[in-house]
Amino acid sequence: MNPEMKPPVTDMPAEEFRRHGHRLVDWIADYLQHSERYPVVAQVKPGDIRKALPRQAPEQPEDLTVALDDFERVILPGVTHWNHPRFLAYFAITGSGPGILGDLLGGALNVNAMVWKTGPAATELEEVVVGWLRQMLGLPEEFFGIIMDTASVSTLCALHAARERLGLSVREKGMGAGPRICVYCSDQAHSSVEKACITLGIGQEGVRAIAHDAEYRMDPTALEAAIQDDVRNGLRPCAVVATLGTTSSGSVDPVKEIAEIAARHALWLHVDAAYAGPAAILPEKRALFSGWERADSVVLNPHKWLFTPFDFSAFYTRDPQTLRAAFSLVPPVYLTTKEGDQVHNYMEYGIQLGRRFRALKLWFVLRYFGQEGVRQALRYHIELAQQFAALVDADPDWERMAPVHFSLVCFRARPRGVPEDRLDDLNAALLEDINASGQAFLSQTKLRGNLTIRLAIGHLRTSSQDLTAVWELLREGAARIVAR
């Protein structure tokens, strides 16, 4: 080796990193404190951001100050602010301060926790953090936990394990190795169930959408009938997905009854609690989760309602051996380590080889807020939802469309004198006006065939004053549209 040979490019010097880092941390701190200053929904047209940026990367190095200036000038106007207290669409989330700091540390360490050896601390902190969360939720100790990126991937992994447990040699021979497989879920279930079945080769025709009752819960009687019908037709029931906190309405499937049916037919029971799962931390809400302790797998997303920056999905299974059998391959030589079965090599329990040091984020969140702080925040959000629902219920020109179990309120404007066949148009126009104003962001669904507005509370900085202001925006907007 030539001792005179120097690297032509080196990393950013520490002092320069410190200078830019201080500017960034100061900007983030100000942003978190005053994110309400920005319009919630980006006020740009398609293509605006792309047109404002060069078509090629710079040929010569640039001072990072220029990029940071361009971030504020070009990128920021195109951001829809999920960290805004009036972001009430989809499922509102909080990238909290401690979680952001944990993410920063994870980026600095740049660990790839493929196997224990490549990240002992990342692997073992993951074991500890999912264990803490499992205890807080009241799930049995035998549940094995692993961090995934999103609930969609967690559900995919659960259904892959369910198919593996059937013993059909699909892993070796493909989908032609066995009978047609069926997966059951409510017609209110998240689209990730169907997408997982598409990905796994089960296909859309293998998904049975089970009817719901008056409160949008899966009907156990209809589930039993669908399973029996498939068996009579020579099909192979594989798994049932129950939801605790559906995306459209926050409904709660009767998991206890569904678990009985799953056990009777030897089906894998997967519980999707991606949104509402953290509510099980509250003793007064634990009854809504009755039966999930009998599931084969459970998923919840701390990045939805546990103040953890995206992405972070906690996946639990009482059958890690089958999960591992579904995904594990004889490791190549370069991934073989001497620790063997003494450790968990998390790459063997999912589709990813490379794995980020995500545990740091939730570890910081739980240590900063503590269990009591988490409980207080969740209770506050639930109380805000109840108060908003009471406003809707008290106004004869508005209609609540679903029960409020957690922090999601579903409703629509129904002004007296407006024909029923015009209400969808009215509510669609109202939602568009509110979101275009930049003062709040709400989303929509369809319940009982009617366009329904969804208001989801989940941000740590959302206050009763925010919801009072949104209610006034809604009422004024509806009156304006009716007058038009």
TIMARTOR-50102 format. One record per residue (C-alpha): x, y, z; residue in one letter; residue number from 1. Coordinates in nm, 3 decimals, decimal comma, always signed. Layout:
N
[[X; Y; Z]; A; NUM];
...
***
This chain:
484
[[+0,000; +0,000; +0,000]; M; 1];
[[+0,118; +0,347; -0,083]; N; 2];
[[+0,135; +0,545; +0,245]; P; 3];
[[+0,117; +0,870; +0,047]; E; 4];
[[-0,220; +0,781; -0,105]; M; 5];
[[-0,495; +0,994; +0,050]; K; 6];
[[-0,873; +0,961; +0,002]; P; 7];
[[-0,992; +1,218; -0,252]; P; 8];
[[-1,318; +1,276; -0,062]; V; 9];
[[-1,376; +1,267; +0,312]; T; 10];
[[-1,685; +1,315; +0,525]; D; 11];
[[-1,801; +1,649; +0,657]; M; 12];
[[-1,556; +1,775; +0,923]; P; 13];
[[-1,686; +1,766; +1,279]; A; 14];
[[-1,689; +2,143; +1,320]; E; 15];
[[-1,886; +2,192; +1,001]; E; 16];
[[-2,129; +1,917; +1,105]; F; 17];
[[-2,168; +2,088; +1,443]; R; 18];
[[-2,242; +2,424; +1,277]; R; 19];
[[-2,506; +2,287; +1,041]; H; 20];
[[-2,640; +2,056; +1,311]; G; 21];
[[-2,698; +2,344; +1,550]; H; 22];
[[-2,889; +2,530; +1,280]; R; 23];
[[-3,100; +2,222; +1,204]; L; 24];
[[-3,178; +2,144; +1,569]; V; 25];
[[-3,275; +2,506; +1,630]; D; 26];
[[-3,502; +2,496; +1,323]; W; 27];
[[-3,663; +2,168; +1,433]; I; 28];
[[-3,719; +2,296; +1,787]; A; 29];
[[-3,888; +2,611; +1,654]; D; 30];
[[-4,092; +2,403; +1,409]; Y; 31];
[[-4,217; +2,165; +1,677]; L; 32];
[[-4,310; +2,456; +1,901]; Q; 33];
[[-4,491; +2,651; +1,627]; H; 34];
[[-4,594; +2,407; +1,354]; S; 35];
[[-4,940; +2,567; +1,366]; E; 36];
[[-4,793; +2,864; +1,178]; R; 37];
[[-4,793; +2,663; +0,856]; Y; 38];
[[-5,093; +2,568; +0,642]; P; 39];
[[-5,173; +2,207; +0,729]; V; 40];
[[-5,210; +2,098; +0,366]; V; 41];
[[-4,938; +2,196; +0,119]; A; 42];
[[-5,051; +2,493; -0,089]; Q; 43];
[[-4,883; +2,386; -0,413]; V; 44];
[[-4,992; +2,244; -0,748]; K; 45];
[[-4,863; +1,916; -0,897]; P; 46];
[[-4,515; +1,967; -1,039]; G; 47];
[[-4,435; +2,290; -0,851]; D; 48];
[[-4,159; +2,137; -0,640]; I; 49];
[[-4,006; +1,941; -0,924]; R; 50];
[[-3,996; +2,247; -1,152]; K; 51];
[[-3,826; +2,457; -0,884]; A; 52];
[[-3,530; +2,219; -0,856]; L; 53];
[[-3,240; +2,158; -1,099]; P; 54];
[[-3,279; +1,863; -1,336]; R; 55];
[[-2,929; +1,734; -1,250]; Q; 56];
[[-2,725; +1,699; -0,933]; A; 57];
[[-2,456; +1,965; -0,884]; P; 58];
[[-2,129; +1,883; -1,057]; E; 59];
[[-1,919; +2,055; -0,789]; Q; 60];
[[-1,960; +2,041; -0,411]; P; 61];
[[-2,190; +2,296; -0,253]; E; 62];
[[-2,194; +2,439; +0,095]; D; 63];
[[-2,477; +2,271; +0,285]; L; 64];
[[-2,607; +2,616; +0,378]; T; 65];
[[-2,733; +2,647; +0,020]; V; 66];
[[-2,925; +2,319; +0,048]; A; 67];
[[-3,073; +2,422; +0,383]; L; 68];
[[-3,183; +2,753; +0,232]; D; 69];
[[-3,342; +2,565; -0,060]; D; 70];
[[-3,519; +2,339; +0,188]; F; 71];
[[-3,693; +2,637; +0,342]; E; 72];
[[-3,753; +2,811; +0,009]; R; 73];
[[-3,864; +2,516; -0,211]; V; 74];
[[-3,930; +2,201; -0,008]; I; 75];
[[-4,115; +2,339; +0,294]; L; 76];
[[-4,401; +2,496; +0,093]; P; 77];
[[-4,467; +2,148; -0,051]; G; 78];
[[-4,494; +1,976; +0,287]; V; 79];
[[-4,829; +1,861; +0,424]; T; 80];
[[-4,767; +1,898; +0,795]; H; 81];
[[-4,844; +1,573; +0,974]; W; 82];
[[-4,686; +1,732; +1,283]; N; 83];
[[-4,948; +2,011; +1,285]; H; 84];
[[-5,201; +2,013; +1,574]; P; 85];
[[-5,487; +2,043; +1,324]; R; 86];
[[-5,378; +1,750; +1,111]; F; 87];
[[-5,689; +1,543; +1,182]; L; 88];
[[-5,700; +1,327; +0,868]; A; 89];
[[-5,632; +0,955; +0,827]; Y; 90];
[[-5,483; +0,877; +1,170]; F; 91];
[[-5,317; +1,181; +1,322]; A; 92];
[[-4,964; +1,113; +1,441]; I; 93];
[[-4,690; +1,283; +1,645]; T; 94];
[[-4,322; +1,281; +1,565]; G; 95];
[[-4,236; +1,378; +1,922]; S; 96];
[[-3,916; +1,546; +2,036]; G; 97];
[[-3,770; +1,245; +2,217]; P; 98];
[[-3,861; +1,019; +1,925]; G; 99];
[[-3,691; +1,255; +1,678]; I; 100];
[[-3,377; +1,256; +1,893]; L; 101];
[[-3,380; +0,876; +1,899]; G; 102];
[[-3,411; +0,875; +1,520]; D; 103];
[[-3,117; +1,116; +1,497]; L; 104];
[[-2,901; +0,884; +1,705]; L; 105];
[[-3,006; +0,586; +1,496]; G; 106];
[[-2,902; +0,770; +1,181]; G; 107];
[[-2,567; +0,862; +1,330]; A; 108];
[[-2,487; +0,505; +1,434]; L; 109];
[[-2,610; +0,375; +1,095]; N; 110];
[[-2,647; +0,020; +1,230]; V; 111];
[[-2,776; -0,257; +1,006]; N; 112];
[[-2,909; -0,515; +1,251]; A; 113];
[[-2,930; -0,808; +1,010]; M; 114];
[[-2,802; -1,054; +1,267]; V; 115];
[[-2,715; -1,014; +1,633]; W; 116];
[[-2,344; -0,980; +1,549]; K; 117];
[[-2,400; -0,680; +1,322]; T; 118];
[[-2,594; -0,498; +1,592]; G; 119];
[[-2,594; -0,655; +1,939]; P; 120];
[[-2,731; -0,340; +2,105]; A; 121];
[[-2,991; -0,287; +1,831]; A; 122];
[[-3,111; -0,646; +1,860]; T; 123];
[[-3,126; -0,658; +2,237]; E; 124];
[[-3,278; -0,311; +2,277]; L; 125];
[[-3,546; -0,422; +2,031]; E; 126];
[[-3,615; -0,724; +2,253]; E; 127];
[[-3,640; -0,498; +2,558]; V; 128];
[[-3,858; -0,230; +2,397]; V; 129];
[[-4,112; -0,470; +2,243]; V; 130];
[[-4,116; -0,645; +2,581]; G; 131];
[[-4,193; -0,321; +2,765]; W; 132];
[[-4,471; -0,243; +2,517]; L; 133];
[[-4,615; -0,595; +2,541]; R; 134];
[[-4,635; -0,561; +2,920]; Q; 135];
[[-4,806; -0,221; +2,890]; M; 136];
[[-5,063; -0,368; +2,651]; L; 137];
[[-5,138; -0,665; +2,876]; G; 138];
[[-5,049; -0,924; +2,613]; L; 139];
[[-4,927; -1,263; +2,743]; P; 140];
[[-4,556; -1,313; +2,801]; E; 141];
[[-4,529; -1,586; +2,536]; E; 142];
[[-4,583; -1,332; +2,258]; F; 143];
[[-4,260; -1,282; +2,063]; F; 144];
[[-4,211; -0,926; +1,941]; G; 145];
[[-4,032; -0,779; +1,642]; I; 146];
[[-4,024; -0,431; +1,490]; I; 147];
[[-4,142; -0,396; +1,131]; M; 148];
[[-4,176; -0,079; +0,925]; D; 149];
[[-4,555; -0,067; +0,875]; T; 150];
[[-4,864; -0,269; +0,961]; A; 151];
[[-4,900; -0,362; +0,595]; S; 152];
[[-4,573; -0,555; +0,612]; V; 153];
[[-4,665; -0,700; +0,953]; S; 154];
[[-4,992; -0,832; +0,811]; T; 155];
[[-4,812; -0,973; +0,508]; L; 156];
[[-4,572; -1,159; +0,739]; C; 157];
[[-4,860; -1,288; +0,954]; A; 158];
[[-5,045; -1,430; +0,654]; L; 159];
[[-4,724; -1,581; +0,518]; H; 160];
[[-4,676; -1,760; +0,852]; A; 161];
[[-5,041; -1,869; +0,847]; A; 162];
[[-4,992; -2,031; +0,509]; R; 163];
[[-4,667; -2,192; +0,624]; E; 164];
[[-4,849; -2,357; +0,913]; R; 165];
[[-5,079; -2,537; +0,668]; L; 166];
[[-4,780; -2,749; +0,561]; G; 167];
[[-4,852; -2,728; +0,188]; L; 168];
[[-4,492; -2,713; +0,055]; S; 169];
[[-4,572; -2,374; -0,099]; V; 170];
[[-4,234; -2,248; +0,016]; R; 171];
[[-4,055; -2,501; -0,204]; E; 172];
[[-4,301; -2,561; -0,490]; K; 173];
[[-4,504; -2,243; -0,515]; G; 174];
[[-4,878; -2,189; -0,506]; M; 175];
[[-4,946; -2,484; -0,736]; G; 176];
[[-4,849; -2,719; -0,453]; A; 177];
[[-5,180; -2,715; -0,271]; G; 178];
[[-5,551; -2,631; -0,274]; P; 179];
[[-5,697; -2,285; -0,312]; R; 180];
[[-5,647; -2,093; +0,013]; I; 181];
[[-5,898; -1,856; +0,173]; C; 182];
[[-5,839; -1,564; +0,409]; V; 183];
[[-6,129; -1,402; +0,598]; Y; 184];
[[-6,167; -1,043; +0,714]; C; 185];
[[-6,441; -0,788; +0,765]; S; 186];
[[-6,557; -0,584; +0,467]; D; 187];
[[-6,433; -0,293; +0,684]; Q; 188];
[[-6,078; -0,432; +0,707]; A; 189];
[[-5,778; -0,239; +0,581]; H; 190];
[[-5,675; -0,287; +0,218]; S; 191];
[[-5,340; -0,427; +0,339]; S; 192];
[[-5,511; -0,764; +0,393]; V; 193];
[[-5,611; -0,787; +0,028]; E; 194];
[[-5,277; -0,652; -0,087]; K; 195];
[[-5,094; -0,914; +0,123]; A; 196];
[[-5,304; -1,188; -0,039]; C; 197];
[[-5,219; -1,051; -0,383]; I; 198];
[[-4,849; -1,051; -0,294]; T; 199];
[[-4,858; -1,402; -0,148]; L; 200];
[[-5,031; -1,548; -0,453]; G; 201];
[[-5,354; -1,621; -0,263]; I; 202];
[[-5,520; -1,369; -0,491]; G; 203];
[[-5,814; -1,138; -0,450]; Q; 204];
[[-6,053; -1,427; -0,512]; E; 205];
[[-5,910; -1,593; -0,203]; G; 206];
[[-6,017; -1,304; +0,023]; V; 207];
[[-6,357; -1,338; +0,187]; R; 208];
[[-6,500; -0,999; +0,292]; A; 209];
[[-6,736; -1,080; +0,579]; I; 210];
[[-7,040; -0,861; +0,634]; A; 211];
[[-7,055; -0,616; +0,925]; H; 212];
[[-7,326; -0,537; +1,178]; D; 213];
[[-7,488; -0,203; +1,263]; A; 214];
[[-7,169; -0,089; +1,440]; E; 215];
[[-6,938; -0,193; +1,151]; Y; 216];
[[-6,808; -0,500; +1,337]; R; 217];
[[-6,744; -0,831; +1,165]; M; 218];
[[-7,045; -1,061; +1,192]; D; 219];
[[-6,927; -1,392; +1,351]; P; 220];
[[-7,229; -1,580; +1,218]; T; 221];
[[-7,146; -1,472; +0,863]; A; 222];
[[-6,782; -1,570; +0,922]; L; 223];
[[-6,879; -1,921; +1,033]; E; 224];
[[-7,108; -1,962; +0,732]; A; 225];
[[-6,837; -1,848; +0,488]; A; 226];
[[-6,583; -2,094; +0,631]; I; 227];
[[-6,825; -2,384; +0,613]; Q; 228];
[[-6,921; -2,292; +0,257]; D; 229];
[[-6,557; -2,288; +0,146]; D; 230];
[[-6,487; -2,624; +0,309]; V; 231];
[[-6,785; -2,776; +0,127]; R; 232];
[[-6,645; -2,642; -0,200]; N; 233];
[[-6,304; -2,801; -0,146]; G; 234];
[[-6,120; -2,481; -0,054]; L; 235];
[[-5,871; -2,451; +0,233]; R; 236];
[[-5,945; -2,189; +0,502]; P; 237];
[[-5,616; -2,046; +0,622]; C; 238];
[[-5,650; -1,734; +0,837]; A; 239];
[[-5,890; -1,475; +0,970]; V; 240];
[[-5,796; -1,110; +1,026]; V; 241];
[[-5,989; -0,925; +1,297]; A; 242];
[[-5,958; -0,549; +1,340]; T; 243];
[[-5,953; -0,347; +1,660]; L; 244];
[[-6,001; +0,011; +1,542]; G; 245];
[[-6,090; -0,004; +1,172]; T; 246];
[[-5,961; +0,265; +0,940]; T; 247];
[[-6,302; +0,388; +0,827]; S; 248];
[[-6,487; +0,409; +1,155]; S; 249];
[[-6,269; +0,287; +1,444]; G; 250];
[[-6,500; -0,012; +1,492]; S; 251];
[[-6,405; -0,306; +1,712]; V; 252];
[[-6,450; -0,658; +1,580]; D; 253];
[[-6,575; -0,914; +1,838]; P; 254];
[[-6,236; -1,081; +1,868]; V; 255];
[[-6,343; -1,312; +2,151]; K; 256];
[[-6,610; -1,475; +1,933]; E; 257];
[[-6,387; -1,472; +1,627]; I; 258];
[[-6,112; -1,646; +1,825]; A; 259];
[[-6,353; -1,929; +1,911]; E; 260];
[[-6,434; -1,977; +1,542]; I; 261];
[[-6,067; -1,960; +1,442]; A; 262];
[[-5,977; -2,222; +1,702]; A; 263];
[[-6,260; -2,451; +1,595]; R; 264];
[[-6,140; -2,447; +1,234]; H; 265];
[[-5,765; -2,435; +1,314]; A; 266];
[[-5,724; -2,095; +1,146]; L; 267];
[[-5,445; -1,849; +1,217]; W; 268];
[[-5,597; -1,545; +1,390]; L; 269];
[[-5,427; -1,216; +1,312]; H; 270];
[[-5,543; -0,903; +1,496]; V; 271];
[[-5,490; -0,570; +1,324]; D; 272];
[[-5,477; -0,308; +1,599]; A; 273];
[[-5,251; -0,075; +1,402]; A; 274];
[[-5,433; +0,240; +1,510]; Y; 275];
[[-5,616; +0,157; +1,832]; A; 276];
[[-5,370; -0,088; +1,989]; G; 277];
[[-5,209; +0,168; +2,221]; P; 278];
[[-5,548; +0,225; +2,386]; A; 279];
[[-5,507; -0,117; +2,548]; A; 280];
[[-5,253; +0,055; +2,775]; I; 281];
[[-5,555; +0,213; +2,949]; L; 282];
[[-5,721; -0,023; +3,200]; P; 283];
[[-6,063; +0,126; +3,126]; E; 284];
[[-6,027; +0,038; +2,755]; K; 285];
[[-5,889; -0,313; +2,801]; R; 286];
[[-6,234; -0,475; +2,767]; A; 287];
[[-6,248; -0,366; +2,401]; L; 288];
[[-5,947; -0,589; +2,339]; F; 289];
[[-6,095; -0,900; +2,494]; S; 290];
[[-5,985; -1,207; +2,301]; G; 291];
[[-5,674; -1,064; +2,136]; W; 292];
[[-5,461; -1,257; +2,384]; E; 293];
[[-5,575; -1,571; +2,195]; R; 294];
[[-5,451; -1,443; +1,860]; A; 295];
[[-5,164; -1,604; +1,674]; D; 296];
[[-5,036; -1,257; +1,584]; S; 297];
[[-5,108; -0,894; +1,668]; V; 298];
[[-4,987; -0,570; +1,512]; V; 299];
[[-4,999; -0,211; +1,636]; L; 300];
[[-4,820; +0,100; +1,514]; N; 301];
[[-4,647; +0,322; +1,771]; P; 302];
[[-4,597; +0,567; +1,482]; H; 303];
[[-4,975; +0,620; +1,480]; K; 304];
[[-5,077; +0,682; +1,842]; W; 305];
[[-4,766; +0,640; +2,054]; L; 306];
[[-4,575; +0,954; +1,953]; F; 307];
[[-4,298; +0,769; +1,764]; T; 308];
[[-4,169; +0,915; +1,435]; P; 309];
[[-4,266; +0,718; +1,127]; F; 310];
[[-4,195; +0,432; +1,062]; D; 311];
[[-4,241; +0,185; +1,350]; F; 312];
[[-4,476; -0,116; +1,360]; S; 313];
[[-4,475; -0,358; +1,654]; A; 314];
[[-4,557; -0,715; +1,549]; F; 315];
[[-4,622; -0,992; +1,802]; Y; 316];
[[-4,677; -1,363; +1,753]; T; 317];
[[-4,721; -1,656; +1,989]; R; 318];
[[-4,574; -1,883; +1,716]; D; 319];
[[-4,231; -1,743; +1,629]; P; 320];
[[-4,114; -2,087; +1,517]; Q; 321];
[[-4,362; -2,086; +1,228]; T; 322];
[[-4,281; -1,724; +1,144]; L; 323];
[[-3,914; -1,815; +1,128]; R; 324];
[[-3,986; -2,126; +0,923]; A; 325];
[[-4,170; -1,911; +0,671]; A; 326];
[[-3,881; -1,670; +0,615]; F; 327];
[[-3,554; -1,827; +0,726]; S; 328];
[[-3,306; -1,949; +0,467]; L; 329];
[[-2,984; -2,139; +0,530]; V; 330];
[[-2,772; -1,829; +0,578]; P; 331];
[[-2,489; -1,760; +0,338]; P; 332];
[[-2,140; -1,798; +0,481]; V; 333];
[[-2,093; -1,425; +0,523]; Y; 334];
[[-2,393; -1,407; +0,760]; L; 335];
[[-2,303; -1,714; +0,966]; T; 336];
[[-2,195; -1,635; +1,322]; T; 337];
[[-2,095; -1,855; +1,613]; K; 338];
[[-2,377; -1,738; +1,848]; E; 339];
[[-2,634; -1,969; +1,689]; G; 340];
[[-2,955; -2,017; +1,888]; D; 341];
[[-2,827; -1,807; +2,180]; Q; 342];
[[-2,950; -1,495; +2,001]; V; 343];
[[-3,224; -1,370; +1,773]; H; 344];
[[-3,118; -1,292; +1,420]; N; 345];
[[-3,419; -1,081; +1,328]; Y; 346];
[[-3,355; -1,110; +0,954]; M; 347];
[[-3,499; -1,462; +0,985]; E; 348];
[[-3,843; -1,340; +1,098]; Y; 349];
[[-3,947; -1,120; +0,808]; G; 350];
[[-3,887; -1,018; +0,449]; I; 351];
[[-3,609; -0,770; +0,523]; Q; 352];
[[-3,242; -0,854; +0,544]; L; 353];
[[-3,129; -0,505; +0,639]; G; 354];
[[-3,295; -0,359; +0,948]; R; 355];
[[-3,274; -0,009; +1,096]; R; 356];
[[-3,208; +0,068; +1,463]; F; 357];
[[-3,574; +0,164; +1,514]; R; 358];
[[-3,590; +0,062; +1,879]; A; 359];
[[-3,409; +0,379; +1,986]; L; 360];
[[-3,710; +0,592; +1,891]; K; 361];
[[-3,965; +0,416; +2,108]; L; 362];
[[-3,709; +0,366; +2,386]; W; 363];
[[-3,662; +0,744; +2,408]; F; 364];
[[-4,039; +0,804; +2,391]; V; 365];
[[-4,121; +0,560; +2,671]; L; 366];
[[-3,840; +0,685; +2,894]; R; 367];
[[-3,925; +1,052; +2,840]; Y; 368];
[[-4,304; +1,029; +2,889]; F; 369];
[[-4,316; +0,722; +3,113]; G; 370];
[[-4,617; +0,495; +3,126]; Q; 371];
[[-4,820; +0,751; +3,321]; E; 372];
[[-4,747; +1,027; +3,069]; G; 373];
[[-4,856; +0,799; +2,786]; V; 374];
[[-5,179; +0,713; +2,967]; R; 375];
[[-5,258; +1,080; +3,032]; Q; 376];
[[-5,201; +1,173; +2,666]; A; 377];
[[-5,421; +0,890; +2,536]; L; 378];
[[-5,699; +0,975; +2,781]; R; 379];
[[-5,687; +1,340; +2,675]; Y; 380];
[[-5,726; +1,247; +2,308]; H; 381];
[[-6,019; +1,017; +2,386]; I; 382];
[[-6,187; +1,288; +2,594]; E; 383];
[[-6,139; +1,541; +2,311]; L; 384];
[[-6,306; +1,297; +2,071]; A; 385];
[[-6,600; +1,253; +2,311]; Q; 386];
[[-6,639; +1,630; +2,342]; Q; 387];
[[-6,632; +1,677; +1,965]; F; 388];
[[-6,885; +1,395; +1,919]; A; 389];
[[-7,109; +1,570; +2,173]; A; 390];
[[-7,101; +1,888; +1,960]; L; 391];
[[-7,209; +1,686; +1,658]; V; 392];
[[-7,484; +1,508; +1,851]; D; 393];
[[-7,624; +1,833; +1,992]; A; 394];
[[-7,659; +2,003; +1,652]; D; 395];
[[-7,968; +1,905; +1,449]; P; 396];
[[-7,788; +1,993; +1,124]; D; 397];
[[-7,517; +1,731; +1,182]; W; 398];
[[-7,515; +1,355; +1,214]; E; 399];
[[-7,266; +1,121; +1,381]; R; 400];
[[-7,211; +0,811; +1,168]; M; 401];
[[-7,037; +0,566; +1,404]; A; 402];
[[-6,969; +0,498; +1,771]; P; 403];
[[-6,665; +0,672; +1,921]; V; 404];
[[-6,455; +0,408; +2,094]; H; 405];
[[-6,118; +0,581; +2,072]; F; 406];
[[-6,011; +0,916; +1,922]; S; 407];
[[-6,182; +0,899; +1,582]; L; 408];
[[-6,512; +1,077; +1,513]; V; 409];
[[-6,712; +1,003; +1,195]; C; 410];
[[-6,986; +1,248; +1,102]; F; 411];
[[-7,146; +1,445; +0,821]; R; 412];
[[-7,335; +1,766; +0,768]; A; 413];
[[-7,708; +1,704; +0,730]; R; 414];
[[-7,868; +2,049; +0,719]; P; 415];
[[-8,242; +2,061; +0,749]; R; 416];
[[-8,407; +2,116; +0,414]; G; 417];
[[-8,126; +1,968; +0,204]; V; 418];
[[-8,243; +1,661; +0,006]; P; 419];
[[-8,080; +1,331; +0,099]; E; 420];
[[-7,944; +1,283; -0,254]; D; 421];
[[-7,748; +1,610; -0,226]; R; 422];
[[-7,577; +1,539; +0,105]; L; 423];
[[-7,276; +1,358; -0,043]; D; 424];
[[-7,205; +1,654; -0,273]; D; 425];
[[-7,244; +1,896; +0,015]; L; 426];
[[-7,004; +1,707; +0,241]; N; 427];
[[-6,750; +1,655; -0,036]; A; 428];
[[-6,751; +2,029; -0,109]; A; 429];
[[-6,724; +2,108; +0,261]; L; 430];
[[-6,426; +1,879; +0,305]; L; 431];
[[-6,256; +2,027; +0,000]; E; 432];
[[-6,309; +2,382; +0,127]; D; 433];
[[-6,176; +2,305; +0,475]; I; 434];
[[-5,865; +2,129; +0,346]; N; 435];
[[-5,796; +2,393; +0,080]; A; 436];
[[-5,806; +2,664; +0,346]; S; 437];
[[-5,492; +2,527; +0,510]; G; 438];
[[-5,652; +2,572; +0,852]; Q; 439];
[[-5,721; +2,202; +0,910]; A; 440];
[[-5,695; +1,867; +0,735]; F; 441];
[[-5,967; +1,603; +0,758]; L; 442];
[[-6,030; +1,292; +0,550]; S; 443];
[[-6,329; +1,095; +0,428]; Q; 444];
[[-6,479; +0,750; +0,404]; T; 445];
[[-6,814; +0,593; +0,316]; K; 446];
[[-7,041; +0,453; +0,586]; L; 447];
[[-7,384; +0,310; +0,510]; R; 448];
[[-7,321; +0,424; +0,154]; G; 449];
[[-7,287; +0,788; +0,259]; N; 450];
[[-6,983; +1,012; +0,227]; L; 451];
[[-6,857; +1,061; +0,582]; T; 452];
[[-6,604; +1,303; +0,727]; I; 453];
[[-6,338; +1,156; +0,957]; R; 454];
[[-6,172; +1,357; +1,234]; L; 455];
[[-5,887; +1,167; +1,399]; A; 456];
[[-5,714; +1,303; +1,709]; I; 457];
[[-5,368; +1,179; +1,792]; G; 458];
[[-5,122; +1,470; +1,805]; H; 459];
[[-4,970; +1,572; +2,136]; L; 460];
[[-5,024; +1,941; +2,061]; R; 461];
[[-5,388; +1,919; +1,953]; T; 462];
[[-5,600; +2,110; +2,205]; S; 463];
[[-5,968; +2,167; +2,277]; S; 464];
[[-5,921; +2,516; +2,129]; Q; 465];
[[-5,810; +2,356; +1,800]; D; 466];
[[-6,120; +2,140; +1,786]; L; 467];
[[-6,350; +2,427; +1,874]; T; 468];
[[-6,200; +2,625; +1,586]; A; 469];
[[-6,240; +2,329; +1,347]; V; 470];
[[-6,603; +2,285; +1,452]; W; 471];
[[-6,671; +2,651; +1,374]; E; 472];
[[-6,498; +2,614; +1,036]; L; 473];
[[-6,719; +2,316; +0,958]; L; 474];
[[-7,043; +2,487; +1,061]; R; 475];
[[-6,961; +2,809; +0,878]; E; 476];
[[-6,848; +2,618; +0,571]; G; 477];
[[-7,163; +2,407; +0,559]; A; 478];
[[-7,386; +2,715; +0,594]; A; 479];
[[-7,193; +2,889; +0,315]; R; 480];
[[-7,232; +2,592; +0,080]; I; 481];
[[-7,605; +2,563; +0,152]; V; 482];
[[-7,643; +2,935; +0,082]; A; 483];
[[-7,465; +2,893; -0,251]; R; 484];
***
